Amino acid sequence: MKKPLTILALIAPLALAAQQAQGPGQVRPRPGQGRGAEFPPPSIVDYKPKSTLVTPEHLKPRAKFPVIDIHSHQPSPISPAQFAKVVQGMEANNLQILVNLSGGSGDNLRRSLDAIRTSPYKDRMVLFANVNFRPSGGVGLGFGEAAARQLEADIKAGALGLKVFKDVGMFDRKTDGSRLPVDDPELDPIWDACARLNVPVLIHVGEPQAFFEPIDYHNERWLELAMFADRRHQEGVRFEQLVTERNNMIRKHPKTRYILAHFGWHANDLARAATLLDENANVYLDVAAVLYDFGRQPRGAHDFFVKYQDRILFGKDSYQPDEYPYYWRVFETADEYFDYYRDYHAFWKLYGLDLPDAVLKKLYAGNARRIVPGLPN
């Protein structure tokens, strides 16, 4: 009996090890489980496998319907040569109007408006004004009233709205040196002025949620964070705090129309975006620079865009004419498994939403014309 017992003693640890290596529901270890690569693994930037998948392609170099880009940044004032070059790219993409969100204020805004009015392309670009949230010494008592008066003058001069940059809430300071919250009462006169003047506020609050999370190999934006130091927000105000302040501001000013830049950074959580829209009739979303999130959830995004077709506006952010066709392809086709234009933004593939024409027309221009009075015909 000694020999069988000896064999059993040798086998038992091996069986136990195999059992421990199994995952939930497995009946035996997976092939290659625990095995390392025989070749040196490539870096994340070097590994670009060529897909063997063959699918139909419907490239869209030009939008199906005329487009108003609600989220663009151009020089202010823009020179005749620069404007002509911008319009060339607009023509190629079927862009009818660019909303330049970097209009500035005061004399600079008036010079920028004059540069557009005196150009051959006066109906192709409009300006949103900006408020200087970094006065000498910081934002203190009386700032909001003074800023509202200047904004009213800028709107009367010809600006069609107000653009607020992400510095509010993240970097701008009060006179005591503390962070300026998005919902600070001192800013109320500015939002009230926009309601009174019937102009929208296009506001950028925060950054993508992943930018605030630990920079480890579980962070899907690891490569982008490794490349751009100014996008790392592991210290300071948190994402949820910024969202809370933004939502407080929105609820406090129900007569002010807010266009949330970059889908409010909720394109990765459409249920949350839906709740925001359902609870706040004065909120709209632009799609600028978050195409990568729509394209990886085509069925859910399709249904969202159809349901909320009156609340979403087209925007691109950085003006690169050769990048717009990716938007047209995602929104207009049912194509599968194609690349995004910046791999450090998104290493995954995109899929088309195949939106109905009626939805495309609202997304591309109809909603902008309804929400931003005064746009050229």
N, C-alpha and C positions, 0 to 999 in steps of 0.2 A: 504493500500500500504506500510505501514511501515515495516511489517514483511518480505516481499520479498526483500526489500532494505537492511535490516539488514543481511539476509543470503548472499546476493550478496557481501556485504562489507566484510564478513568473508571469502568467497570463493576466492575473487579476489587476496589477497596476496598469498594464497596457490598456485593458478594457475600461478602467476608470478614467484614464487620461483621454481616451477617445470619447467617452461619454461627456467629460467636462468640456471638450472642444466643440461639442454640438451646440447649436443655437436653439432657441425655442421652436419646438415643432419638428426639428430635424430628427431623422431616424439614424443617420450616420453622418460623419464629417463631410463637408463639401470638398470636392476635388481641389487640391492646391491650397486648402485652408492652412494658414500659418506659413506658407512658403514665400520666401523673398524672391525678388526679381533677379535673374541671372545676369542682367545687363544694368549698367548704371542708369538710374531713372533720370529723365529729362527734367529741366526746371519748368515751372508753370508757364513761363513765357516762350519756351522752346517747343513745348508739346502742342502741336497743331495738326492733329490727325486729319487726313484727307478722307472725307466720307465717301463710301461706295454707294450710298443711297441715291437712287434715281427717281426724282419726282417732277411733276410738271412745273414749269416756271412761267410766271406772268409778270415780267418786269414792268414797272410803272414809272417811266421817266418824268411823267407829267400828271398832275392831279386831274381826276376826272371832271371836277367842277372848280370854278374859281375859288381861291382861298384868301382869307384874311388871317394873317399871322399875328395873333394877339400878343406874342411874347418874343420881341426881337430887341437887339441892342446894336445901335449904330452910332457913329460919331455925331456929336452935337456941338456946333453946327456941322453939317455934312457938306463936303466940297462938291462942286459940280462933277468932277471926275469920279469921286467915290460914289456919288448917287447914280451916275450912269452905269457904273460897274455893278452896283447892287440891283438896279432894274434889269440888267441883262440876265442875272441869275433868276430874278422873279419871273421874267417872261418864259424862261425855259421850264419853270415848274408850275406855271399857271397861278402864281401868287399875284393877287390883285392889289392888296394893301399890306404894308408892314406897319405895325404899331411899335414905334421906337420908344422903349420904356426908359431910356436914358436922356430925357429931355432937359433935366436940370430945373432951374428956377430963375426968376428975375431976369436980368439982362441977358444971361446966357440962353435962357429959354426963348426970349424974343428974337435973338439973333438966329437961333436954330429954326424957329418958325419962319422967319424971313427967308432963310436959305431954301426952305421947301417951297414957299409961296412963289418965289421968283425963278424956280427951276422949271424945265419942261415937264417935270414929273410931279407936279404939285398935288395930284390926286393919288399918288402911290405910297405916301408915307404920312403918318400922323404922330403926334408926340403925347406922351404922358409926362406930367410934371413930377418932380421929386422934392421931398422935404429934407433939409439938412438936420438930421437927428444928432449931430455932433457939434453943437455950438460950443464956443469957448467956455470952459467951466462945467459943461454937462447940461443935461436937461433939468430945468428947475421950474419954479413957480412962474406961471405966465408964458411959458414956452409954447404950450398948445394953442393959446389964443393968438399969439403972434404968428405962429406957423399957419394957422387957419386963414388969417388975413392975407398972408403972402400967397397961399394956395388959391384963394379966391381971385386974386389979381392974375395969377398964372392961368387959371381957367378962363377968365375973361379975355386974356391975351390970345387964347386959342388952343391950349392944352385940353385934351379930351378925357383925362383921368389922372389918377395918382398911382405911381408905382412906389412900393415900399420894399427896400432890400432886406436881406436876411440879417444885417447887422442889428436891427431892432430885435431885442430879445436875447441876442447872443453876445454882442460886443459893445453896443452903445451904453453909455453910463449916465447916471443922474449926478446932480451937483455934489452929492455926498460920496460919490465914487462907487456906489452900488450899481448893479446891473439894471438896465432899463427894461422892465417887463413889457411884453406885448400888450397886456391889458392895463397898463398904468393909467390911472384917471387923468393924468396931465395930458394924455394924447386924445382924450375924448372930443375936444373941440375940432380936431382934424377930421375924425370920422363923421362927426355931425355935419361939418361943412360939406363933405362929399355927398351926404344925403340931401342936404338943402340945395346943392348945386346940380344934383341929378347926374353925378359922374361916378364911375366905378373905382374901387380900390383894388389894384392887382398887387397882392401882398405875398412875399416869399418869407415863410416862417420856418426856421430850422433847416435841417439837412436830412438826407436819407437815414432811416433808423439805424442801419448797419454802421454808419459813420460814428455813432456814439458807443458802439459795442466793442468788446475787447478785440484787439488786432491779433487774432490767432487763426489757425487753419479751419476753424468752423465759420469764420466770417466770409460770406460770399462776395464781399467787396474787398477782400484782402489785397489783391494786386493794386487796385486803385489807391487804397490807403497807403500801400508801400511806396507808391510813386508820387503821391501828392500830400505833402505834410500839412497843408492848410485845410485838408478835409478830415483831419483827425480831431475828434471831439471826445476824447476819453476822460477829460476833466471839465469842470464847469457845469453849466446848466445842462439838464438831461432832456432827451427827446420828449418824454411824456410831460414834463413841466412846460415846455414850449407849446405843445399841442393843447394842453389845458388852458394856458393863457390865451392862445389864439381863439379857442372856442368860447371862452368867457367874453372876449372882445366882440365876437360875432353875435352872441346872444344879447349883449348889452346894447347893440346898435342894429336893431332889426330892419330899419329903414335904409341902411347903407348896404349897397351891393358889393360883395366881396368876391373877387376872382382869386382863388387860391392857386398860386404858381405851383407847377410840378405836381398837380393832382393832390396838393396838400400833403405830399409824401405818403399817400395811402394807396397808390396804385398796386402795391404788393398785398393789400388787405382790402379787397373790394367791399366786403361786408361792413368794414369800418367806414369806408367812403360813403356807402349807401346810408348808413345811420346818420352821418353828418349832413347829407343832403335832405334826408327825410325830416330831420329836426330843425333845419334852418332854411327857410325858403329864400333867403337873401344870399345864399352861397352858390358859387359856380366854380368849376374846376378847369384848369388848362392842362394840356397833355405834354407840355414842354419837357424834354429831356428824360422822360420816363417810358419811352416806347418799349424798352426791354422788358418791362413788367407786363404790359398788355400782350406782347407777342409770345410770352411763355404760358399764358392761360387763355388761349383764343376763345374757347367756348364760354367761359365765365365772363371775359371781357366783352364779347359780342353781346351777351344778354344784358350786361350792365349798360353799355352804350345805347342799346335799344330802349331800355327802361328809362334811362335818364338823358334821353336825346336832346332835351331842352336845356340841359345844365352843363354841357361840356363844350369847351372852345378849343380850336386848334392853336397851338403855339409850338415853336421850335427851340427858342433860346439862342444858342450860338448860330450865326448866319453862315452856313456852309451849303451852298446850292447843291453840291453833289450828295448831301446826306438826306435831303428831303424825300427822294424817291423811296427810301426805306419806309417812311411813314405812309406814302401812297400804297406801297405793296402790302403793308400790314393791315391798313384800314380797308383796302378795296378788293383784295384777293383772298382766296382760300389756300394759298401756297403753304407748303409745309417745310419745316426744317431748313431755314436759311439763316445766314449770318446777320448779326447786328453790325453796325458800322464802327463800333469802338469796343474791342475785345476786353479792354480793362474795365469797362462799364459792366459788360455782361459776356461771360464766356459761354453761355448757353445759346441755343438756336431759337429762332423766332418762327411763329406760325401766323397766317393771315386770319383776320377777323371776319372778312367778307361781309362788311356792313351794307345794309340796304341803301339805295340811292337817297331816299328821304332823310335818313340819318346822316349820311355823308354831307348833304347840302347844309344841314344845320351845324354840324361839327365844323365844316370848312369855313362857313361865312355867315349863315343865317343867325346863329346865336350871338355872334359878335355884333351884328347890326342891331339886334334887339337890345343888347345890354350896354352898348357904347353909343349913345346918341351923337350925331354929328359926323359919322364916318362918311367919306366921299362916296358917291354913287359909282 
